[in-house]
Amino acid sequence: MSRLLIKMTAPVFSISHRVIYGDTDAGGVVYNANFLRYFEMGRTEMMRSLSLPYSLIEERGLILPVTESYLRYKAPARYDDLITINTSLAEVKKYSSRFNYRIVRVDENDNEQLLVKGFTVHACINRDGKLTPFPDDILNTMKKLCQS
Protein backbone atom coordinates (compact mmCIF):
# COMPACT_ATOMS: atom_id res chain seq x y z
CA MET A 1 0.00 0.00 0.00
CA SER A 2 1.32 3.43 -0.90
CA ARG A 3 2.09 5.69 2.07
CA LEU A 4 0.24 8.44 0.18
CA LEU A 5 -3.01 6.49 -0.09
CA ILE A 6 -5.60 8.23 2.04
CA LYS A 7 -8.20 5.62 2.97
CA MET A 8 -10.86 6.61 5.46
CA THR A 9 -11.54 3.58 7.61
CA ALA A 10 -14.52 3.32 9.93
CA PRO A 11 -15.21 4.86 12.26
CA VAL A 12 -14.84 8.26 10.60
CA PHE A 13 -15.20 11.17 12.99
CA SER A 14 -16.60 14.40 11.52
CA ILE A 15 -16.75 17.98 12.76
CA SER A 16 -17.89 21.16 11.07
CA HIS A 17 -15.96 24.43 11.05
CA ARG A 18 -16.81 27.82 9.61
CA VAL A 19 -13.77 29.45 7.96
CA ILE A 20 -12.92 32.74 9.64
CA TYR A 21 -11.44 35.73 7.84
CA GLY A 22 -8.15 35.35 9.75
CA ASP A 23 -7.60 31.93 8.12
CA THR A 24 -7.50 33.42 4.62
CA ASP A 25 -4.68 34.99 2.63
CA ALA A 26 -4.58 38.05 0.38
CA GLY A 27 -6.24 36.00 -2.36
CA GLY A 28 -9.26 35.37 -0.16
CA VAL A 29 -8.66 31.63 0.20
CA VAL A 30 -7.63 29.60 3.23
CA TYR A 31 -3.86 29.81 3.63
CA ASN A 32 -2.41 26.36 2.92
CA ALA A 33 -0.81 25.79 6.36
CA ASN A 34 -4.14 26.36 8.08
CA PHE A 35 -5.31 22.98 6.80
CA LEU A 36 -2.83 21.42 9.24
CA ARG A 37 -4.66 23.29 12.01
CA TYR A 38 -7.93 21.86 10.70
CA PHE A 39 -6.36 18.38 10.78
CA GLU A 40 -5.45 19.02 14.41
CA MET A 41 -9.01 20.09 15.20
CA GLY A 42 -10.36 16.86 13.73
CA ARG A 43 -7.77 14.68 15.46
CA THR A 44 -8.20 16.37 18.84
CA GLU A 45 -11.98 16.07 18.80
CA MET A 46 -11.81 12.47 17.61
CA MET A 47 -9.54 11.56 20.53
CA ARG A 48 -11.82 13.43 22.94
CA SER A 49 -14.82 11.49 21.62
CA LEU A 50 -12.99 8.25 22.50
CA SER A 51 -12.66 9.44 26.11
CA LEU A 52 -8.95 9.74 25.43
CA PRO A 53 -8.36 13.51 25.21
CA TYR A 54 -4.81 14.71 24.71
CA SER A 55 -4.90 16.30 28.17
CA LEU A 56 -5.13 12.82 29.73
CA ILE A 57 -2.27 11.56 27.59
CA GLU A 58 -0.16 14.56 28.59
CA GLU A 59 -0.99 14.00 32.27
CA ARG A 60 0.77 10.65 31.84
CA GLY A 61 3.92 12.48 30.72
CA LEU A 62 3.49 11.74 27.01
CA ILE A 63 3.45 14.01 23.97
CA LEU A 64 2.42 13.06 20.43
CA PRO A 65 4.31 15.38 18.07
CA VAL A 66 3.75 15.28 14.32
CA THR A 67 6.69 13.53 12.66
CA GLU A 68 5.29 13.42 9.14
CA SER A 69 2.48 15.13 7.27
CA TYR A 70 1.08 15.03 3.77
CA LEU A 71 -1.57 17.23 2.21
CA ARG A 72 -3.05 17.05 -1.28
CA TYR A 73 -4.96 20.20 -2.18
CA LYS A 74 -7.90 19.68 -4.52
CA ALA A 75 -9.94 22.91 -4.28
CA PRO A 76 -9.80 26.15 -2.29
CA ALA A 77 -11.79 26.98 0.82
CA ARG A 78 -12.83 30.59 1.29
CA TYR A 79 -13.95 32.90 4.06
CA ASP A 80 -17.30 31.88 5.59
CA ASP A 81 -17.31 28.43 3.97
CA LEU A 82 -18.72 25.73 6.20
CA ILE A 83 -16.30 22.83 5.93
CA THR A 84 -16.42 19.31 7.31
CA ILE A 85 -13.25 17.76 8.69
CA ASN A 86 -13.35 13.96 8.48
CA THR A 87 -10.76 12.07 10.52
CA SER A 88 -9.95 8.39 10.86
CA LEU A 89 -7.29 6.57 12.82
CA ALA A 90 -5.53 4.60 10.11
CA GLU A 91 -2.73 2.88 12.00
CA VAL A 92 -1.40 2.43 15.52
CA LYS A 93 1.98 0.93 16.30
CA LYS A 94 3.91 0.56 19.53
CA TYR A 95 5.60 3.98 19.13
CA SER A 96 3.46 5.85 16.61
CA SER A 97 0.05 6.47 15.11
CA ARG A 98 -1.30 7.73 11.79
CA PHE A 99 -4.48 9.71 11.20
CA ASN A 100 -6.07 10.23 7.77
CA TYR A 101 -8.16 13.26 6.86
CA ARG A 102 -10.57 14.52 4.21
CA ILE A 103 -11.84 18.07 4.32
CA VAL A 104 -14.93 18.78 2.25
CA ARG A 105 -17.39 21.57 1.59
CA VAL A 106 -21.06 20.73 1.13
CA ASP A 107 -23.09 23.13 -0.98
CA GLU A 108 -26.75 24.07 -0.64
CA ASN A 109 -27.72 21.06 -2.82
CA ASP A 110 -25.82 18.64 -0.52
CA ASN A 111 -23.10 18.15 -3.14
CA GLU A 112 -19.77 17.39 -1.48
CA GLN A 113 -16.56 18.87 -2.87
CA LEU A 114 -13.21 17.51 -1.71
CA LEU A 115 -10.91 20.36 -0.68
CA VAL A 116 -7.95 18.58 0.91
CA LYS A 117 -6.94 15.06 1.82
CA GLY A 118 -3.93 14.00 3.81
CA PHE A 119 -2.43 12.35 6.85
CA THR A 120 -0.28 12.99 9.90
CA VAL A 121 2.02 10.56 11.71
CA HIS A 122 2.69 11.05 15.42
CA ALA A 123 5.49 9.65 17.58
CA CYS A 124 4.91 8.89 21.23
CA ILE A 125 7.60 10.61 23.31
CA ASN A 126 8.11 11.47 26.95
CA ARG A 127 8.74 14.97 28.29
CA ASP A 128 12.49 14.47 27.79
CA GLY A 129 11.90 13.92 24.07
CA LYS A 130 12.70 10.20 24.21
CA LEU A 131 10.73 7.82 22.02
CA THR A 132 8.43 5.90 24.36
CA PRO A 133 5.96 3.09 23.71
CA PHE A 134 2.28 3.84 24.15
CA PRO A 135 1.04 2.52 27.50
CA ASP A 136 -0.95 -0.69 26.96
CA ASP A 137 -4.33 0.83 27.86
CA ILE A 138 -3.90 3.71 25.41
CA LEU A 139 -2.51 1.41 22.70
CA ASN A 140 -5.42 -1.02 23.09
CA THR A 141 -8.04 1.75 23.03
CA MET A 142 -6.54 3.22 19.85
CA LYS A 143 -6.07 -0.18 18.16
CA LYS A 144 -9.74 -1.00 18.63
CA LEU A 145 -10.55 1.94 16.36
CA CYS A 146 -8.33 0.62 13.60
CA GLN A 147 -10.12 -2.73 13.69
CA SER A 148 -13.67 -1.37 13.59
matplotlib code that plots the C-alpha trace (Angstrom):
import matplotlib.pyplot as plt

x = [0.0, 1.3, 2.1, 0.2, -3.0, -5.6, -8.2, -10.9, -11.5, -14.5, -15.2, -14.8, -15.2, -16.6, -16.8, -17.9, -16.0, -16.8, -13.8, -12.9, -11.4, -8.1, -7.6, -7.5, -4.7, -4.6, -6.2, -9.3, -8.7, -7.6, -3.9, -2.4, -0.8, -4.1, -5.3, -2.8, -4.7, -7.9, -6.4, -5.5, -9.0, -10.4, -7.8, -8.2, -12.0, -11.8, -9.5, -11.8, -14.8, -13.0, -12.7, -8.9, -8.4, -4.8, -4.9, -5.1, -2.3, -0.2, -1.0, 0.8, 3.9, 3.5, 3.5, 2.4, 4.3, 3.8, 6.7, 5.3, 2.5, 1.1, -1.6, -3.0, -5.0, -7.9, -9.9, -9.8, -11.8, -12.8, -14.0, -17.3, -17.3, -18.7, -16.3, -16.4, -13.2, -13.4, -10.8, -9.9, -7.3, -5.5, -2.7, -1.4, 2.0, 3.9, 5.6, 3.5, 0.1, -1.3, -4.5, -6.1, -8.2, -10.6, -11.8, -14.9, -17.4, -21.1, -23.1, -26.7, -27.7, -25.8, -23.1, -19.8, -16.6, -13.2, -10.9, -7.9, -6.9, -3.9, -2.4, -0.3, 2.0, 2.7, 5.5, 4.9, 7.6, 8.1, 8.7, 12.5, 11.9, 12.7, 10.7, 8.4, 6.0, 2.3, 1.0, -0.9, -4.3, -3.9, -2.5, -5.4, -8.0, -6.5, -6.1, -9.7, -10.6, -8.3, -10.1, -13.7]
y = [0.0, 3.4, 5.7, 8.4, 6.5, 8.2, 5.6, 6.6, 3.6, 3.3, 4.9, 8.3, 11.2, 14.4, 18.0, 21.2, 24.4, 27.8, 29.4, 32.7, 35.7, 35.4, 31.9, 33.4, 35.0, 38.0, 36.0, 35.4, 31.6, 29.6, 29.8, 26.4, 25.8, 26.4, 23.0, 21.4, 23.3, 21.9, 18.4, 19.0, 20.1, 16.9, 14.7, 16.4, 16.1, 12.5, 11.6, 13.4, 11.5, 8.3, 9.4, 9.7, 13.5, 14.7, 16.3, 12.8, 11.6, 14.6, 14.0, 10.6, 12.5, 11.7, 14.0, 13.1, 15.4, 15.3, 13.5, 13.4, 15.1, 15.0, 17.2, 17.1, 20.2, 19.7, 22.9, 26.1, 27.0, 30.6, 32.9, 31.9, 28.4, 25.7, 22.8, 19.3, 17.8, 14.0, 12.1, 8.4, 6.6, 4.6, 2.9, 2.4, 0.9, 0.6, 4.0, 5.8, 6.5, 7.7, 9.7, 10.2, 13.3, 14.5, 18.1, 18.8, 21.6, 20.7, 23.1, 24.1, 21.1, 18.6, 18.1, 17.4, 18.9, 17.5, 20.4, 18.6, 15.1, 14.0, 12.4, 13.0, 10.6, 11.0, 9.6, 8.9, 10.6, 11.5, 15.0, 14.5, 13.9, 10.2, 7.8, 5.9, 3.1, 3.8, 2.5, -0.7, 0.8, 3.7, 1.4, -1.0, 1.8, 3.2, -0.2, -1.0, 1.9, 0.6, -2.7, -1.4]
z = [0.0, -0.9, 2.1, 0.2, -0.1, 2.0, 3.0, 5.5, 7.6, 9.9, 12.3, 10.6, 13.0, 11.5, 12.8, 11.1, 11.0, 9.6, 8.0, 9.6, 7.8, 9.7, 8.1, 4.6, 2.6, 0.4, -2.4, -0.2, 0.2, 3.2, 3.6, 2.9, 6.4, 8.1, 6.8, 9.2, 12.0, 10.7, 10.8, 14.4, 15.2, 13.7, 15.5, 18.8, 18.8, 17.6, 20.5, 22.9, 21.6, 22.5, 26.1, 25.4, 25.2, 24.7, 28.2, 29.7, 27.6, 28.6, 32.3, 31.8, 30.7, 27.0, 24.0, 20.4, 18.1, 14.3, 12.7, 9.1, 7.3, 3.8, 2.2, -1.3, -2.2, -4.5, -4.3, -2.3, 0.8, 1.3, 4.1, 5.6, 4.0, 6.2, 5.9, 7.3, 8.7, 8.5, 10.5, 10.9, 12.8, 10.1, 12.0, 15.5, 16.3, 19.5, 19.1, 16.6, 15.1, 11.8, 11.2, 7.8, 6.9, 4.2, 4.3, 2.3, 1.6, 1.1, -1.0, -0.6, -2.8, -0.5, -3.1, -1.5, -2.9, -1.7, -0.7, 0.9, 1.8, 3.8, 6.8, 9.9, 11.7, 15.4, 17.6, 21.2, 23.3, 26.9, 28.3, 27.8, 24.1, 24.2, 22.0, 24.4, 23.7, 24.1, 27.5, 27.0, 27.9, 25.4, 22.7, 23.1, 23.0, 19.8, 18.2, 18.6, 16.4, 13.6, 13.7, 13.6]

ax = plt.figure().add_subplot(projection="3d")
ax.plot(x, y, z, "-o")
ax.set_aspect("equal")
plt.show()
